[in-house]
């Protein structure tokens, strides 16, 4: 497609490719696409990569995964996506399988950026492998499952700052209604923040239904069920709410007191299915957070409420997103939402309808413009906030930020990955 036809197509509402300046990173030629590698071809990874292809015009050129069937399914899916964008199929030579697949995709000369959608235990290791190969990295949250991993992530972020773009998958920070609400809070529209509440209620994680050859394979395929692989529900899933509050408060909490238990779910594993946490922020602002991950019938509801001296803000995934008080405001149309549903793959609607597209375009623009993102520090702050809550629940007492920063507990994988080579 030539430039004139592309512009005409865009005017008609078609999704096109992101134009790249010739002088930007990797010496892109004009009108070229960012070449995208997907590391982790599960449901979430596939959904996010599909979003980048459709919303930001990347070309999916390589896939990597621990398991052959995931690669096979991924190739079939992305060959169809590529075809719909007028692109060719993925070369079978660029399908990388096994525990060293992340090294192979990092070394691939047909890849400019890699999406890291592997189990959280591997995020930091894979992040280092990707950026050390001078590839841009889009890393799913969390940035580490324990404190030593987060410290390593900070070192990586510092070392490669300005050399490549490094993003963390907090799409809510890109959702236009949330961006406007937080801007208004920061501008003082609800006054001095005094108290915060929030909740995250969802169904349990979905189990892998296929046959597995060993207990280790079962654990890897069902990593959401295991604390060492996922970090537990507070860190892996609930982290989105804690990140919104860190964004609103423009800092991290100074302490946490938490309770957690496993009351309802019966599948193998050791993750909790509920949390209750009181985070304390500077100025003695209390954030009371609750979560459940066992609700039947796919019940899903997430929201934050920020109370100030002049009013309060309500920030649900679905429902009126607004400010009430002396200076009332509502995001147009949010009071007429369709009712959001749980989507582990991130397929949300309502107040998050544009979050993926805005996030995708922003990351690709950071690459094509040469104004590289470095979201590692903010990602680590939110991860540490959740780890602090998790540690409090484990110890049965308040844990401070200073304590968690000094924590040396390291989660162990507990298996030999060579068996999957």
C-alpha positions in Angstrom: 0.0 0.0 0.0 1.5 3.4 -1.0 1.4 6.4 1.3 -1.5 8.1 -0.5 -3.7 5.1 -0.4 -2.8 4.6 3.3 -3.8 8.1 4.2 -7.1 7.7 2.3 -7.7 4.5 4.1 -7.0 6.0 7.5 -9.4 8.8 6.8 -12.0 6.2 6.1 -11.4 4.7 9.6 -9.1 1.8 8.6 -6.4 0.7 11.0 -3.0 1.3 9.4 0.6 1.0 10.2 2.6 3.4 12.4 4.9 5.5 10.2 8.5 5.5 11.4 11.0 8.3 10.9 14.1 7.1 9.0 16.5 8.4 11.7 14.9 6.6 14.6 16.2 3.5 16.4 17.3 0.5 14.4 17.5 2.8 11.3 14.0 2.0 10.2 13.1 2.9 6.6 10.1 5.2 6.1 6.7 3.4 6.2 8.1 0.3 7.9 6.5 -1.5 10.7 7.9 -2.3 14.1 8.6 -6.1 14.0 7.1 -7.8 17.0 8.1 -10.9 18.9 5.7 -12.6 21.3 7.3 -14.4 24.3 4.5 -16.4 25.9 1.7 -17.5 23.6 -1.0 -18.2 26.1 -4.4 -16.5 26.2 -3.2 -13.2 27.6 -0.1 -13.0 25.5 -2.0 -13.8 22.3 -4.7 -11.2 23.1 -2.2 -8.4 23.9 -0.1 -9.1 20.7 -3.3 -9.2 18.6 -4.1 -5.8 20.1 -0.7 -4.4 19.2 -1.1 -5.7 15.6 -4.6 -4.2 15.1 -4.2 -1.0 17.1 -0.6 0.0 16.5 0.2 -1.7 13.2 3.1 -4.0 14.4 4.0 -7.0 12.4 4.1 -10.3 14.3 7.4 -11.8 13.1 8.4 -14.3 15.8 6.9 -16.4 18.5 8.5 -18.1 21.6 7.0 -20.4 24.2 7.8 -23.3 26.5 5.4 -25.7 24.8 5.1 -26.8 21.1 1.3 -26.7 21.1 1.2 -23.1 22.2 3.5 -22.2 19.3 1.3 -24.1 16.9 -1.8 -22.4 18.1 0.0 -19.0 18.1 1.3 -19.4 14.5 -2.2 -20.3 13.2 -3.7 -17.3 15.0 -1.1 -14.8 14.0 -0.8 -16.0 10.4 -4.5 -15.1 10.2 -4.0 -11.7 11.8 -1.0 -11.0 9.5 -3.1 -11.9 6.5 -5.8 -9.5 7.5 -3.2 -6.8 7.6 -1.8 -7.6 4.2 1.3 -9.3 5.7 2.8 -12.7 5.1 2.8 -15.7 7.6 5.4 -16.1 10.3 8.5 -18.0 9.1 8.6 -21.4 10.8 12.3 -20.7 11.5 11.2 -17.9 13.8 9.2 -20.2 16.2 11.3 -20.8 19.3 10.5 -23.5 21.8 11.8 -24.4 25.3 13.4 -22.8 28.3 15.9 -20.9 26.1 13.3 -19.6 23.7 13.6 -16.1 25.2 17.3 -16.1 24.2 16.5 -17.1 20.7 13.8 -14.5 20.2 16.1 -11.9 21.7 18.8 -12.8 19.2 16.4 -12.8 16.2 17.4 -10.2 13.7 13.8 -10.0 12.4 12.5 -8.7 15.7 12.6 -5.1 17.0 10.5 -5.4 20.1 9.5 -8.3 22.3 6.3 -8.7 24.4 7.0 -10.6 27.6 3.9 -12.5 28.6 5.5 -15.4 30.5 4.7 -16.4 34.1 5.7 -13.5 36.4 8.5 -15.6 38.0 10.4 -15.2 34.7 9.6 -11.6 33.9 12.8 -10.0 35.2 15.1 -12.7 33.7 13.4 -12.4 30.4 13.4 -8.6 30.5 17.2 -8.6 31.0 17.6 -11.1 28.1 15.5 -8.9 25.8 16.9 -5.5 26.5 20.5 -6.7 26.7 20.0 -7.8 23.1 19.1 -4.2 22.3 15.4 -5.0 21.8 12.6 -2.9 23.1 10.5 -4.7 25.8 6.9 -4.6 26.7 6.7 -6.5 30.0 3.5 -7.6 31.6 3.1 -6.9 35.3 4.4 -7.6 37.9 8.0 -6.6 37.6 9.2 -9.3 39.9 7.6 -11.8 42.4 10.0 -11.1 45.3 12.1 -8.1 46.5 15.4 -9.4 45.0 13.8 -9.7 41.6 12.4 -6.1 41.8 15.9 -4.8 42.8 17.4 -6.6 39.8 14.7 -5.0 37.6 15.7 -1.5 38.9 19.3 -2.2 37.9 18.1 -3.3 34.4 16.0 -0.2 34.1 18.9 2.1 35.1 21.4 0.3 32.8 19.3 0.5 29.7 17.6 3.8 30.3 17.5 5.8 27.1 18.9 2.9 25.0 15.6 1.0 24.5 12.0 1.5 25.4 10.8 -0.5 28.4 7.1 -0.5 29.2 5.1 -2.3 32.0 1.5 -3.5 31.3 -0.6 -1.2 33.3 -3.2 -0.3 30.7 -5.4 1.6 33.0 -2.9 4.5 33.1 -3.7 4.9 29.4 -7.5 4.7 29.6 -8.8 8.2 28.6 -11.5 8.4 31.3 -9.1 7.5 34.1 -6.4 9.9 32.7 -8.9 12.7 32.9 -10.2 11.8 36.4 -6.6 11.6 37.8 -5.8 14.9 36.2 -8.7 16.5 37.9 -7.8 14.9 41.3 -4.2 16.2 40.9 -5.6 19.7 40.1 -7.4 19.7 43.5 -11.0 19.1 42.3 -11.8 16.9 45.3 -9.6 18.8 47.7 -7.2 17.2 50.1 -7.3 13.4 49.9 -8.3 12.0 53.3 -9.3 8.4 52.7 -9.5 5.8 49.9 -11.3 2.5 49.3 -11.1 0.0 46.6 -11.9 -3.6 45.6 -11.2 -6.3 43.0 -13.7 -9.1 42.8 -13.4 -11.7 40.1 -13.9 -15.4 39.3 -11.0 -17.8 40.0 -8.3 -18.2 37.4 -9.0 -20.7 34.6 -7.3 -24.1 34.8 -5.6 -25.6 31.8 -7.7 -28.5 30.7 -5.3 -30.4 28.5 -3.2 -33.5 29.4 0.1 -32.9 31.1 3.1 -35.3 31.2 4.3 -34.3 34.7 3.5 -32.3 37.8 6.0 -29.7 36.7 4.3 -29.2 33.4 0.9 -28.9 35.2 2.4 -26.2 37.4 3.8 -24.2 34.5 0.6 -24.4 32.5 -1.4 -23.4 35.6 1.1 -20.9 36.9 -1.7 -18.6 38.2 -2.4 -21.2 40.9 1.1 -21.1 42.4 2.5 -18.3 44.5 6.1 -18.8 43.5 5.1 -18.5 39.8 2.5 -15.8 40.0 3.3 -13.9 43.1 -0.3 -14.5 44.5 -3.5 -12.8 43.5 -2.6 -9.5 45.2 0.5 -9.1 43.1 -0.6 -10.7 39.9 -4.2 -9.5 39.5 -5.1 -7.0 42.2 -2.0 -5.0 41.4 -4.0 -2.9 38.9 -6.0 -1.3 41.7 -2.9 -0.6 43.8 -1.2 0.9 40.8 -4.2 3.3 40.2 -3.9 4.5 43.8 -0.1 4.9 43.6 -0.8 7.0 40.5 -3.4 9.1 42.3 -1.2 9.6 45.3 1.9 10.1 43.2 3.8 7.8 45.6 3.8 4.4 47.2 2.4 3.4 50.6 4.6 3.5 53.7 3.1 0.4 55.4 0.5 -2.3 55.0 -1.5 -4.5 57.3 -3.2 -7.5 55.6 -5.1 -10.6 56.0 -5.4 -13.4 53.3 -6.7 -16.9 53.1 -7.9 -19.7 50.8 -11.5 -20.4 51.6 -13.3 -21.4 48.5 -11.2 -22.5 45.6 -10.2 -26.2 45.5 -7.9 -26.6 42.6 -4.2 -27.6 43.3 -1.9 -24.8 44.3 -1.2 -22.4 47.1 -2.5 -19.0 46.1 -5.0 -17.2 48.3 -8.5 -16.5 47.1 -9.1 -13.3 49.1 -7.2 -10.4 50.6 -8.1 -7.6 53.0 -5.4 -4.9 53.2 -5.0 -1.5 54.8 -2.3 0.5 53.0 -1.1 3.7 54.7 0.2 6.5 52.5 2.2 9.6 53.5 0.0 12.0 55.5 -1.6 9.1 57.2 -4.0 8.5 54.3 -5.6 5.1 54.6 -6.4 3.0 51.6 -8.8 0.1 52.5 -8.6 -2.6 49.8 -10.4 -6.0 49.5 -10.4 -8.7 46.9 -11.9 -12.0 46.1 -11.0 -14.4 43.4 -13.6 -17.1 43.7 -16.9 -15.6 42.8 -19.2 -17.8 40.8 -21.1 -17.0 37.5 -18.1 -15.0 36.2 -18.9 -12.1 38.6 -16.4 -9.3 38.0 -16.4 -5.8 39.7 -13.5 -3.5 40.2 -13.5 0.1 41.5 -11.7 2.8 43.5 -13.2 5.6 45.6 -11.0 8.6 46.6 -12.5 10.8 49.3 -11.3 14.4 49.7 -12.1 17.6 51.6 -14.2 19.0 48.7 -15.8 15.8 47.3 -15.0 12.3 46.2 -14.0 10.5 43.0 -15.4 7.2 41.8 -13.4 5.1 39.4 -15.1 1.8 38.4 -14.2 -0.3 35.5 -17.9 -0.2 34.6 -20.4 2.4 35.7 -20.4 6.1 36.4 -16.8 7.4 36.5 -17.2 10.8 38.2 -16.5 13.4 40.8 -19.2 14.3 43.3 -19.0 17.3 45.7 -18.3 21.0 45.3 -17.1 20.6 41.7 -19.1 17.7 40.2 -18.1 16.1 36.9 -18.8 12.9 35.1 -17.2 11.2 32.1 -19.7 11.5 29.3 -21.5 8.2 28.7 -20.1 6.3 31.7 -23.5 6.4 33.3 -24.9 4.3 30.4 -22.3 1.5 30.3 -23.1 -1.9 29.0 -21.8 -3.7 32.0 -18.2 -4.9 32.0 -17.4 -8.6 32.1 -14.4 -10.4 33.5 -11.8 -11.0 30.8 -8.5 -12.6 31.8 -7.2 -11.7 28.4 -7.8 -8.0 29.0 -10.8 -7.7 26.7 -12.6 -5.0 28.6 -15.2 -2.4 27.6 -16.9 0.5 29.2 -14.4 2.8 31.0 -11.4 0.8 29.8 -12.6 0.6 26.2 -9.7 2.6 24.7 -7.0 1.5 27.3 -5.4 -1.1 25.1 -5.3 1.0 22.0 -3.9 4.1 23.7 -1.3 2.0 25.5 -0.3 0.2 22.4 0.0 3.3 20.3 1.9 5.1 23.0 4.5 2.3 23.3 5.1 2.1 19.6 5.3 5.9 19.3 8.0 5.8 22.0 10.0 3.5 19.7 9.4 5.3 16.4 10.0 8.7 17.9 13.1 7.7 19.8 11.6 9.0 23.0 11.9 5.7 24.8 9.7 4.7 27.7 11.3 3.6 31.0 8.4 2.5 33.2 10.5 0.0 35.3 10.8 2.2 38.4 7.0 2.9 38.6 6.3 -0.8 37.9 8.7 -1.8 40.7 7.1 0.6 43.2 3.7 -0.9 42.6 5.0 -4.5 42.7 6.8 -3.7 46.1 3.5 -2.2 47.4 1.8 -5.5 46.7 4.6 -7.6 48.0 4.5 -5.5 51.2 0.8 -6.4 51.6 1.5 -10.1 50.9 4.3 -10.2 53.4 2.0 -8.6 56.1 -0.6 -11.3 55.5 2.1 -14.0 55.9 3.5 -12.5 59.1 0.2 -11.4 60.6 1.5 -7.9 61.4 2.1 -4.5 59.9 5.0 -4.3 57.5 6.7 -1.0 56.6 8.2 0.1 53.3 11.7 0.1 54.9 11.2 -3.5 56.0 10.1 -4.7 52.6 12.9 -2.9 50.8 15.3 -4.8 53.0 13.5 -8.2 52.6 15.8 -10.9 51.1 13.3 -13.8 50.6 13.8 -15.3 47.2 11.1 -17.4 45.6 12.4 -20.7 44.1 11.2 -22.3 40.8 11.4 -25.8 42.2 11.9 -27.6 38.9 14.5 -28.2 36.2 13.4 -26.5 33.0 15.7 -28.6 30.8 13.0 -31.3 30.7 11.1 -29.0 28.4 13.9 -28.4 25.9 
